[in-house]
Amino acid sequence: MQRYQILIEYLGTNFKGWQIQKRGSTVQGIIQEKISKLLKQKITLIGSGRTDAGVHAIAQSAHFDCKKKISDTLKFTKSINHFLNDKDIAIIKITKRNIKFHARFSAKKRIYKYII
């Protein structure tokens, strides 16, 4: 099993937040669907945290496990971004990680910026 970390940025205006919900489009749901389709296997995307509806993110961390090794992470990033292009979501970077890495529990810091 291979574990990969992705850094994500998105405009949350049209989303019901990060976490998959029964109704409405979510960031986790869209990315998970597109990566699963690209890898031809079901993956589960684990985020470092959750955002509410309408919230934007810069460099949010998440991880997923897959059976096969992604040999060219730059090519994979470009491919996944092609499918996310019209969704206001972009994968900034993908990194192979140790299986012990966890996007939520391995985070060293989180930065929040509130603009009112």
Buried (B, 14 or more C-beta within 10 A) or exposed (E): EEBBBBBBBBBBEEBBBBBBBEEEEBBBBBBBBBBBEBBEEEBEBBBBBBBEBEBBBEEBBBBBBBEEEBEEBEEBBEBBBEBBEEBBBBBEEBEEBEEEBBBEEBEEEEEEEEEE
